[in-house]
Amino acid sequence: MPSIQVRGVEHYYEWVSASEQLPPSGQPVSNKPVMVFIHGWGGSTRYWKSTAKALSDSFDCLLYDMRGFGRSALPRPVPTEVVDLGYELETYADDLALLLDQLGLERVYLNAHSTGASVAVLFLDLYPHRVEQAILTCHGVFEYNPFTFKAFHKVGGYVVAFRPDWFRRIPGIEHMFMSRFLRRPIPNQAKREFLEDFLIADSEAALGTIYTAVSQKAAIEMPQAYARLQVPTLLISGEYDQIIPVKLGRLAASQNSSVEHVVIPNTGHFPMLEDAATYLQLVRKFLQIPESVSNQG
């Protein structure tokens, strides 16, 4: 399992490339630009793999699991230096910068989802010189409401605390688990993988990112970060997304004229899986990938 240690945590990563053979390092050697994929809360890079494969005709795609999620588990016991990092989303943006440094990647494209898109916006704000273009999926900005946020944190705490491993043995539980996220069906394997990733996410990271992603600080800073964006950005919303409603994406896009906002009809929180054809068409149009290239293979 390929990994790179970033600030005391082994970060899982993998390459998706159209190259038939990769060198021992696993890193493609080509003239293609690199697109980095960032997953959302409770998930891992696994659900991005089909999108990466579809775009590998034009990009070498780098997928990685964020600190405390997926296969980037926190070491046990958690060292003091890792505890001291905390779970502010800016620290995850810094993790990505260090990961890119170790892989020798100066400038990339970003494709990020949900909470991962929050990390991407902060990365764009902190490291604009390192990104060519960005795609944000199912993201937005929100107004601070202390009562709503307190209730969300309380429910989130219960959800993280009650994650028995026997959940995965209940027949069909993955369909029930994913029902709130989806408008259209997605492959059963993707549902099972998301449930598995949710169950193995480290409690510290899962709770910490709930508290920092949905907070008064985020409500103040995220619109400001959007307003400062210097990188051409495509923001894609799912029409029936119950997690990040379209209106929040519309509000985010209104902060900056460099952000193009589109809505994919009849999709929820995973439009890249629910309507892959439309999603890829929008991404390729935004990135100005020639039709002759996008149709290869």
C-alpha positions as CSV (number, residue, x, y, z in Angstrom):
1,M,0.0,0.0,0.0
2,P,1.7,3.2,-1.1
3,S,1.9,5.9,1.6
4,I,3.8,9.0,2.4
5,Q,4.4,10.3,5.9
6,V,3.0,13.8,6.3
7,R,3.5,15.4,9.8
8,G,3.5,12.0,11.6
9,V,0.7,10.3,9.7
10,E,1.1,7.8,6.9
11,H,-1.1,9.1,4.1
12,Y,-2.4,6.6,1.6
13,Y,-2.2,7.7,-2.0
14,E,-2.5,6.1,-5.5
15,W,-2.2,7.1,-9.1
16,V,-4.8,6.5,-11.8
17,S,-3.2,6.8,-15.2
18,A,-3.8,5.7,-18.7
19,S,-0.2,4.6,-18.9
20,E,0.0,0.8,-19.3
21,Q,3.1,0.5,-17.2
22,L,4.1,2.6,-14.2
23,P,7.6,2.8,-12.7
24,P,8.4,1.2,-9.4
25,S,7.5,4.5,-7.6
26,G,4.0,4.2,-9.0
27,Q,4.2,7.8,-10.2
28,P,3.5,8.3,-13.9
29,V,6.2,9.7,-16.1
30,S,4.3,11.7,-18.7
31,N,3.6,15.1,-20.1
32,K,0.1,15.1,-18.8
33,P,-1.0,17.5,-16.1
34,V,-1.9,16.1,-12.7
35,M,-5.4,16.3,-11.2
36,V,-5.7,15.7,-7.4
37,F,-8.9,14.4,-6.0
38,I,-10.0,15.2,-2.4
39,H,-12.8,13.2,-0.7
40,G,-15.5,14.4,1.7
41,W,-16.2,13.8,5.4
42,G,-16.3,10.2,6.5
43,G,-15.2,8.9,3.1
44,S,-12.1,8.0,1.3
45,T,-10.6,8.4,-2.1
46,R,-12.2,5.2,-3.3
47,Y,-15.4,6.8,-4.5
48,W,-13.4,9.1,-6.8
49,K,-11.8,6.3,-8.7
50,S,-14.4,5.9,-11.5
51,T,-14.2,9.7,-12.2
52,A,-10.4,9.6,-12.2
53,K,-10.4,6.7,-14.6
54,A,-12.7,8.6,-17.0
55,L,-10.4,11.6,-16.9
56,S,-7.1,9.7,-17.1
57,D,-7.1,10.2,-20.9
58,S,-6.1,13.8,-20.2
59,F,-4.7,13.8,-16.7
60,D,-2.5,11.7,-14.4
61,C,-4.8,11.5,-11.4
62,L,-3.6,11.5,-7.8
63,L,-6.0,10.2,-5.2
64,Y,-5.2,10.3,-1.5
65,D,-7.0,9.8,1.9
66,M,-7.0,12.7,4.3
67,R,-5.5,12.4,7.8
68,G,-7.7,10.2,9.9
69,F,-9.8,8.9,7.1
70,G,-9.8,5.9,4.8
71,R,-6.4,4.2,4.8
72,S,-4.6,7.3,6.3
73,A,-5.3,6.1,9.9
74,L,-3.8,8.0,12.8
75,P,-1.0,6.2,14.6
76,R,-1.8,4.6,18.0
77,P,-1.3,5.9,20.5
78,V,-1.7,9.3,18.8
79,P,1.6,11.2,19.2
80,T,1.5,14.6,20.8
81,E,2.7,16.3,17.6
82,V,-0.2,14.8,15.7
83,V,-2.7,15.8,18.4
84,D,-1.3,19.3,18.3
85,L,-2.1,19.6,14.6
86,G,-5.8,19.7,15.5
87,Y,-8.5,19.4,12.9
88,E,-9.0,22.9,11.5
89,L,-9.5,22.5,7.7
90,E,-6.5,24.8,7.1
91,T,-4.3,22.1,8.5
92,Y,-5.6,19.6,6.0
93,A,-4.8,22.2,3.2
94,D,-1.3,22.3,4.6
95,D,-1.2,18.5,4.6
96,L,-1.9,18.5,0.9
97,A,0.8,21.1,0.2
98,L,3.4,18.9,2.0
99,L,2.1,15.8,0.2
100,L,2.6,17.5,-3.2
101,D,6.1,18.7,-2.1
102,Q,7.1,15.1,-1.4
103,L,5.8,13.9,-4.7
104,G,7.6,16.8,-6.5
105,L,4.4,18.4,-7.8
106,E,4.6,22.1,-8.2
107,R,1.3,22.9,-9.9
108,V,-1.9,20.7,-10.2
109,Y,-5.6,20.7,-10.9
110,L,-8.0,20.1,-8.0
111,N,-11.2,18.1,-8.0
112,A,-12.8,18.1,-4.5
113,H,-16.1,17.0,-2.9
114,S,-18.1,18.2,0.1
115,T,-15.8,18.8,3.2
116,G,-12.9,18.0,0.9
117,A,-14.1,21.0,-1.2
118,S,-13.7,23.2,1.9
119,V,-10.2,22.0,2.2
120,A,-9.7,22.8,-1.5
121,V,-11.0,26.3,-1.1
122,L,-8.6,27.0,1.7
123,F,-5.8,25.4,-0.3
124,L,-6.7,27.7,-3.2
125,D,-6.6,30.7,-0.8
126,L,-3.3,29.7,0.8
127,Y,-1.5,28.3,-2.3
128,P,-3.1,29.9,-5.4
129,H,0.2,29.6,-7.3
130,R,0.0,25.8,-7.1
131,V,-3.3,25.3,-8.9
132,E,-4.3,25.7,-12.5
133,Q,-8.0,25.2,-12.2
134,A,-10.4,23.7,-9.6
135,I,-13.6,21.7,-9.6
136,L,-15.6,21.8,-6.4
137,T,-18.5,19.4,-6.1
138,C,-21.4,19.8,-3.6
139,H,-20.1,22.7,-1.7
140,G,-21.3,26.1,-0.5
141,V,-21.2,28.7,2.2
142,F,-23.7,29.1,5.1
143,E,-24.8,31.6,7.6
144,Y,-24.0,31.0,11.3
145,N,-26.9,29.9,13.5
146,P,-25.8,29.0,17.0
147,F,-28.8,26.8,17.7
148,T,-28.7,24.9,14.4
149,F,-24.9,24.4,14.7
150,K,-25.2,23.2,18.3
151,A,-27.8,20.7,17.3
152,F,-25.8,19.5,14.3
153,H,-22.7,19.0,16.5
154,K,-24.7,17.1,19.1
155,V,-26.2,14.7,16.4
156,G,-22.8,14.4,14.8
157,G,-21.3,13.4,18.1
158,Y,-23.8,10.6,18.5
159,V,-23.3,9.4,14.9
160,V,-19.5,9.2,15.4
161,A,-19.8,7.6,18.8
162,F,-22.2,4.8,17.7
163,R,-20.5,3.0,14.8
164,P,-20.5,-0.7,15.7
165,D,-18.6,-2.9,13.3
166,W,-21.6,-5.2,13.1
167,F,-23.5,-2.6,11.0
168,R,-21.8,-3.9,7.9
169,R,-23.2,-7.4,8.5
170,I,-26.8,-6.2,8.3
171,P,-28.2,-7.2,4.9
172,G,-28.9,-4.0,2.8
173,I,-27.7,-1.6,5.5
174,E,-25.6,0.2,3.0
175,H,-28.8,1.2,1.0
176,M,-30.4,2.6,4.1
177,F,-27.2,4.4,5.1
178,M,-26.8,6.1,1.8
179,S,-30.4,6.9,1.1
180,R,-30.2,10.5,2.4
181,F,-27.2,11.3,0.2
182,L,-28.7,10.1,-3.1
183,R,-31.4,11.0,-5.6
184,R,-30.5,8.4,-8.1
185,P,-29.0,4.9,-7.5
186,I,-25.3,4.4,-7.6
187,P,-23.4,1.0,-7.8
188,N,-23.9,-1.2,-4.7
189,Q,-20.1,-1.5,-4.4
190,A,-19.8,2.3,-3.9
191,K,-22.4,2.2,-1.2
192,R,-20.6,-0.6,0.7
193,E,-17.3,1.2,0.4
194,F,-18.7,4.4,1.8
195,L,-20.2,2.6,4.7
196,E,-16.9,0.8,5.4
197,D,-15.0,4.1,5.2
198,F,-17.4,5.7,7.6
199,L,-17.0,2.9,10.1
200,I,-13.2,3.0,10.1
201,A,-12.7,6.8,10.2
202,D,-10.8,7.8,13.3
203,S,-13.1,9.3,15.9
204,E,-10.8,12.2,16.6
205,A,-10.7,13.2,12.9
206,A,-14.4,12.6,12.3
207,L,-15.5,14.6,15.3
208,G,-12.8,17.3,14.8
209,T,-13.8,18.0,11.2
210,I,-17.5,18.1,12.1
211,Y,-16.8,20.9,14.6
212,T,-14.5,22.9,12.3
213,A,-16.3,22.5,9.0
214,V,-19.6,23.6,10.5
215,S,-18.6,26.4,12.8
216,Q,-18.9,30.1,13.3
217,K,-15.3,30.4,12.1
218,A,-16.1,28.6,8.9
219,A,-19.2,30.6,8.3
220,I,-17.1,33.8,8.5
221,E,-14.0,32.6,6.7
222,M,-15.3,30.5,3.9
223,P,-17.2,33.3,2.1
224,Q,-14.0,35.4,2.4
225,A,-11.9,32.6,1.0
226,Y,-14.3,32.4,-2.0
227,A,-14.1,36.1,-2.5
228,R,-10.3,35.9,-2.7
229,L,-10.1,33.0,-5.2
230,Q,-7.7,33.8,-8.1
231,V,-8.1,30.4,-9.8
232,P,-10.8,29.6,-12.4
233,T,-13.2,27.4,-10.5
234,L,-16.2,25.2,-11.4
235,L,-18.7,24.6,-8.6
236,I,-21.1,21.7,-9.3
237,S,-24.3,21.2,-7.2
238,G,-26.7,18.3,-7.1
239,E,-30.3,19.6,-7.6
240,Y,-31.7,17.6,-4.7
241,D,-28.6,17.6,-2.4
242,Q,-29.9,17.4,1.2
243,I,-26.4,17.8,2.7
244,I,-25.3,21.0,0.8
245,P,-28.4,22.4,-0.8
246,V,-28.1,24.3,-4.1
247,K,-28.8,27.6,-2.5
248,L,-25.6,27.3,-0.5
249,G,-23.6,26.7,-3.7
250,R,-25.3,29.6,-5.4
251,L,-24.3,31.8,-2.4
252,A,-20.7,30.6,-2.6
253,A,-20.5,31.4,-6.4
254,S,-21.9,34.9,-5.8
255,Q,-18.8,35.8,-3.8
256,N,-16.5,35.7,-6.9
257,S,-17.0,36.1,-10.6
258,S,-14.3,33.5,-11.3
259,V,-16.5,30.8,-9.9
260,E,-18.9,29.2,-12.4
261,H,-21.8,27.5,-10.8
262,V,-23.9,24.7,-12.5
263,V,-26.6,22.4,-11.1
264,I,-26.9,18.8,-12.3
265,P,-30.7,17.9,-12.4
266,N,-32.1,15.0,-10.5
267,T,-29.0,14.3,-8.4
268,G,-28.1,14.4,-4.7
269,H,-24.8,14.6,-2.9
270,F,-22.8,12.4,-5.3
271,P,-23.6,13.7,-8.8
272,M,-20.3,12.3,-10.1
273,L,-21.7,8.9,-9.4
274,E,-25.4,9.5,-9.9
275,D,-25.0,11.1,-13.4
276,A,-21.4,10.5,-14.4
277,A,-22.0,11.3,-18.1
278,T,-23.3,14.8,-17.3
279,Y,-20.7,15.4,-14.6
280,L,-17.8,14.5,-16.9
281,Q,-19.3,16.5,-19.8
282,L,-19.4,19.6,-17.5
283,V,-15.9,19.1,-16.2
284,R,-14.4,18.5,-19.7
285,K,-16.1,21.6,-21.0
286,F,-14.8,23.7,-18.1
287,L,-11.3,22.4,-18.6
288,Q,-11.5,22.8,-22.4
289,I,-10.5,19.3,-23.1
290,P,-10.7,18.7,-26.8
291,E,-13.5,16.4,-27.9
292,S,-11.1,14.2,-29.7
293,V,-9.1,13.6,-26.5
294,S,-12.1,13.1,-24.2
295,N,-13.5,10.4,-26.6
296,Q,-10.2,8.4,-26.8
297,G,-10.2,4.9,-25.4
